[in-house]
């Protein structure tokens, strides 16, 4: 039977004299797919990155333009404040408390070799005020709330709820994106101050139990070097971090396709993109704030 099918398939193509397929048969074969080179691959990634940046900029513009239009999404904003802020306090408390204790042990181990144990409070408080509290909180909380936004908006997109919002004449940027962006901008400074307080408590606990530095001595020593500018330089970054987290999560959520598998892929991309964007923006914000304080 297979011989009959083979003869039927090749009935219009005469075989070559040596039994191999003729040149006509070889020409009818599909072409070998061209594998892109490393340069082509990187060029494609760069083009997709620029496309994502453009789409995020357009989404941000649409969201902020809709801020003054009625109806105001007050109820959605309060729900997002609860979801992003109150429900993130547990993970912020655990991470900041233990990071404060770990950093105290690490700095004490290094400063003991130079006889500088009394400088532990100053180093800990400065590092928490300027970097650890705002940046670490943004990275940890950003992974949680950014992926949650991507999953929630992505599920609405694949089930055509976003299309239904457009069909009813509403703007998804106002209905879905704006409450999340505003809530993240408002919540991140509060979570940063919460992390600073608990990180300081963990550092005070380790210093008092292991290095004979009383809480009063800890606070007086740290307040000698910490200025309000150090506190506000870290706090000023947090609204930018909140905006980055929310807009990236909503962007990937609105571009989710492919059902539940697409939702999972969007959440993974959101966590990676949010972490990288926060660290990159932290560098530029730090440089900008240092230049601003020095002038």
C-alpha positions in Angstrom: 0.0 0.0 0.0 2.8 2.4 0.9 4.4 1.6 -2.5 1.2 2.5 -4.3 1.0 5.9 -2.4 4.7 6.6 -3.2 4.1 5.9 -6.9 1.0 8.0 -6.9 2.9 10.9 -5.2 5.7 10.8 -7.7 3.7 10.0 -10.8 4.3 13.4 -12.4 8.0 13.6 -11.4 10.3 11.3 -13.4 13.0 9.7 -11.2 16.7 10.2 -12.0 18.8 7.5 -13.6 20.4 6.6 -10.3 17.1 6.2 -8.4 17.4 9.4 -6.4 14.7 12.1 -6.6 15.1 14.3 -9.7 16.0 18.0 -9.6 12.3 18.9 -10.0 11.4 16.9 -6.9 14.3 18.6 -4.9 13.1 22.0 -6.1 9.6 21.3 -4.7 10.9 20.8 -1.2 10.3 23.7 1.3 13.3 25.9 1.8 15.5 25.5 4.9 14.4 28.0 7.5 16.9 30.8 8.1 18.1 31.0 11.7 18.6 34.6 12.8 22.0 35.6 13.8 23.0 36.9 17.3 22.9 40.5 15.9 19.5 40.0 14.4 18.2 38.6 17.7 19.5 41.5 19.7 18.2 44.0 17.2 14.7 42.4 17.6 14.9 42.6 21.3 15.9 46.2 21.1 13.0 47.0 18.8 10.5 45.2 21.2 11.9 47.1 24.1 11.4 50.5 22.4 7.9 49.4 21.4 7.1 48.6 25.1 8.5 52.0 26.2 6.3 53.8 23.7 3.2 51.8 24.7 3.9 52.5 28.4 4.3 56.2 27.7 1.0 56.3 25.7 -0.8 54.4 28.5 0.6 56.8 31.1 -0.5 59.8 29.1 -4.0 58.4 28.6 -4.3 57.6 32.3 -3.3 61.0 33.6 -5.4 62.8 31.0 -8.4 61.0 32.3 -7.8 62.1 35.9 -10.0 65.2 35.7 -12.9 63.5 33.9 -16.0 62.3 35.7 -17.0 60.0 37.1 -14.1 59.7 39.6 -13.2 56.2 40.5 -13.1 56.8 44.3 -14.3 53.3 45.2 -11.9 51.6 43.0 -9.1 53.8 44.4 -10.0 52.8 48.0 -10.1 49.1 47.0 -6.6 49.4 45.5 -5.3 51.2 48.5 -6.4 48.3 50.7 -5.1 45.7 48.2 -1.7 47.3 47.6 -1.1 48.9 51.0 -2.8 47.1 53.9 -2.2 43.6 52.4 1.5 44.4 51.8 2.3 45.3 55.4 3.0 41.7 56.4 5.7 41.1 53.8 7.2 44.5 54.4 7.4 43.9 58.2 9.1 40.6 57.9 11.7 41.6 55.3 12.6 45.0 56.8 12.9 43.6 60.3 15.2 40.8 59.4 17.2 42.9 56.9 17.8 45.4 59.7 19.1 42.7 61.9 21.2 41.1 59.2 22.7 44.4 58.1 23.6 45.2 61.7 25.4 41.9 62.2 27.3 42.4 58.9 28.4 46.0 59.6 29.3 45.1 63.2 31.5 42.2 61.9 33.3 44.6 59.6 33.6 47.5 61.9 34.8 45.4 64.9 38.1 44.8 63.1 38.8 48.5 63.0 37.5 49.4 66.5 34.5 51.2 65.1 31.6 49.5 66.8 30.1 52.9 67.9 29.6 53.8 64.2 27.1 51.0 63.7 24.0 53.1 64.4 25.1 55.8 62.0 25.8 53.5 59.1 22.6 51.5 59.6 20.3 54.5 59.8 21.9 56.3 56.8 21.7 53.2 54.6 18.1 52.6 55.6 17.0 56.2 55.1 18.7 56.7 51.7 18.5 53.2 50.1 17.4 50.1 51.9 13.9 51.3 53.0 12.7 52.8 49.8 14.5 50.6 47.2 14.2 47.2 48.9 10.6 47.9 49.8 9.9 48.8 46.2 11.5 45.7 44.8 9.8 43.3 47.2 6.4 45.0 47.2 6.7 45.6 43.4 7.0 41.9 42.7 3.9 41.3 44.7 1.6 44.1 43.5 3.0 44.3 40.0 2.3 40.6 39.3 -1.1 40.9 40.9 -2.0 43.8 38.7 -0.8 41.9 35.6 -2.7 38.8 36.5 -5.9 40.7 37.4 -6.0 42.9 34.3 -4.7 40.1 32.1 -7.5 37.8 33.2 -10.0 40.6 32.4 -8.3 41.0 29.0 -8.4 37.3 27.9 -12.0 37.0 29.1 -12.9 40.1 27.0 -14.0 42.2 29.9 -11.7 45.0 28.8 -13.4 44.9 25.4 -16.7 45.1 27.2 -15.6 48.2 29.0 -14.7 49.8 25.6 -18.0 48.7 24.1 -19.8 50.5 26.9 -18.0 53.7 26.1 -15.6 53.7 29.0 -11.9 54.1 28.9 -9.9 51.2 30.3 -7.0 53.6 31.1 -9.4 55.5 33.4 -11.4 52.5 34.7 -8.5 50.1 35.3 -5.1 51.8 35.1 -5.6 55.2 36.9 -6.9 53.8 40.2 -4.0 51.4 40.4 -1.4 54.0 39.5 -2.7 56.5 42.0 -2.9 53.9 44.8 0.6 52.7 44.2 1.9 56.3 44.2 0.2 57.0 47.5 1.0 53.7 49.2 4.8 53.4 48.5 5.9 56.4 50.7 3.9 55.0 53.6 5.3 51.5 53.2 8.8 52.9 53.0 8.4 54.8 56.3 6.9 51.6 57.8 9.9 49.6 56.6 12.3 52.3 58.0 10.7 52.1 61.4 10.8 48.3 61.6 14.3 48.1 60.1 15.5 50.5 62.8 13.8 48.4 65.5 15.6 45.3 64.3 18.9 47.1 64.3 18.3 48.5 67.8 17.4 45.0 69.0 20.6 43.4 67.7 22.8 46.3 69.0 21.3 46.1 72.5 21.5 42.3 72.8 24.8 41.6 71.2 27.0 44.7 71.1 26.0 46.5 74.3 24.7 49.6 72.5 21.6 50.8 74.4 18.6 52.1 72.4 19.2 55.6 73.8 22.8 55.5 72.6 21.7 54.1 69.3 19.3 56.9 68.6 21.5 59.7 69.9 24.4 58.4 67.8 22.4 58.1 64.6 20.7 61.5 65.0 24.1 63.1 65.1 24.7 62.3 61.4 21.2 61.8 59.9 19.6 64.9 58.4 16.2 65.5 57.1 17.7 65.6 53.6 18.8 62.0 54.0 15.3 61.0 54.9 13.6 62.9 52.2 16.1 61.8 49.5 15.0 58.3 50.1 11.3 59.1 50.5 11.2 61.2 47.3 12.0 58.1 45.2 9.0 56.1 46.4 6.3 57.8 44.3 8.3 57.2 41.2 8.8 53.5 42.2 5.0 53.2 42.8 4.2 54.7 39.3 6.7 52.3 37.7 5.2 49.3 39.4 1.6 50.1 38.5 2.1 51.2 35.0 4.3 48.2 34.0 1.8 45.8 35.6 -1.2 47.3 33.9 0.7 47.5 30.6 1.5 43.8 30.5 -2.0 43.0 31.7 -3.6 44.9 28.9 -1.4 43.1 26.4 -2.1 39.6 27.7 -3.2 37.0 25.1 -3.4 33.2 25.0 -5.6 32.4 28.0 -4.3 31.2 31.3 -0.9 30.5 29.9 -0.6 34.1 28.7 -1.6 35.4 32.1 1.2 33.4 33.7 3.7 34.7 31.1 2.6 38.3 31.7 3.1 38.0 35.5 6.6 36.6 35.0 7.5 39.4 32.6 6.0 42.0 35.0 8.2 40.8 38.0 11.4 40.9 35.9 10.6 44.2 34.2 9.5 45.9 37.5 12.7 44.8 39.4 15.0 45.9 36.6 13.2 49.2 36.1 13.3 50.0 39.9 17.0 49.4 40.1 17.8 51.4 37.0 15.6 54.3 38.0 17.1 54.2 41.5 20.5 54.9 40.1 19.3 58.0 38.1 17.2 59.3 40.9 20.1 59.0 43.4 22.4 60.9 41.0 19.7 63.5 40.5 19.0 64.0 44.2 22.7 64.2 45.1 23.2 66.9 42.5 20.1 68.7 43.8 21.3 68.5 47.4 24.8 69.7 46.6 23.5 72.9 44.8 
